[in-house]
């Protein structure tokens, strides 16, 4: 889905596959670290592959979290950071596509984003 967007490249950052537009990472694989797992305490962490996706700002983050509870979530490590986590084995294809596109729009240069939105 990410590679279908204009001028996206795929690479690696911090050992995880990452998708970039104009040199900015807008989506990346995000396995839980040992510290993340410890923060879950007695709670069971979401299972399966996890994708992190940028959002435009913290207000949008709250809206996305409210619209897709369960499949889209956050963790303390992401507090104050404009990105969400997506549990790939529970999110709908439509919600995933919207999140990836919104992440791309948040990081794409304005002329590229405007051009894409006019299509």
N, C-alpha and C positions, 0 to 999 in steps of 0.2 A: 504494500500500500504506500509506504513512504517513498519508494523509488519511482512510483508513478507520478509524483509531484515534480514540477519544473526545477531543474538545476540541483537535484538532490544527489549527494554522493554518500556512499557507505564506507565506513572505516571503523577504526577501533580507538577507544579512549578509555583509559583506566582498565584495560583488559576486557572491555565489553563492546559488543557490536553497537555502533552508533550511526545515526543518519544525520547528515549535515546539510544546511543550505547556507551559502555564502560564508562558509567556515564556522557556522554556529550549530552546535548540536541541538536538535529539537526533539529527538526520540532516541532512547537507548535501552538496551537490555539492562535490567537492574536486579540481579540476585540479591538476596538479603545477606548482609555481612553478619559476622558473629555478634557484633554490638547490636545490630538491628534485632536479631533473634533474642538476645538477652532482654531487650526492652519490651518484647511481647510478654515476658514473664510467663504466667500460667495460660495465657491465651494462645490458641493455635494460630500461627501465621498463615496468611493466604497461601494456598498451594499452587503449584504449576509455575510456568514462566511468568515473569513480571516485566512489564515495559514501563519505563518512565517517559513522560511526555511533558514538554513545556506548555505553559498557558501564558496568556498575555500579561496577567497581573494577579495579585492575590484575590481580588474581587471575583475574577473569572474562575479562579481555583475553587472558591467556595460554591459558586454556581454549578460547576461541573461535578463537584463532590455531592451536592444535593440532588442533582439530576440522575446520577447513576450510583446510588449507594450499593456497597457490596463489591461490584465489579471494579469501580474506580475508588481509590482510597489514598490516604496519605499516612506517613509515619512521622514520629518526632524529628527524625533527621531532616525532613523536608519542611519543618516549621519555618515560616517566613520566606520560603523559596517558591517561586512561581512555576511549580511542576506538580503533576499528580502521578500516581502509580496505577497501573491497570493490570488486573489479573486476567491474563489472556484466555484461560479456559472457562471464564464465566461471562466475559463481556460480549455483547452482541456485535456482529460485524459492522452494523451501522454506527453504533456508538464508538467503536474503535476507529473507523474511518473518519468520523467527525473529530475525534480527539487528535489523531495524527495530522489532519488537515489544519486544525486550529493551532497545533504546535508549530507546524510549518509557517502559518501566517504570522505567528508571534515572532518568528526569527528571520523570516525572509526580508530582504531589502524592500522598502515601500514600493518602488516602481514594479518589482516582480510580483508582489502581493496584489497590487492594483490591477496589473495585467491579468493575473489569474482570476481575480474576482469578476472582471469584465467578460470573461469567456462564458 
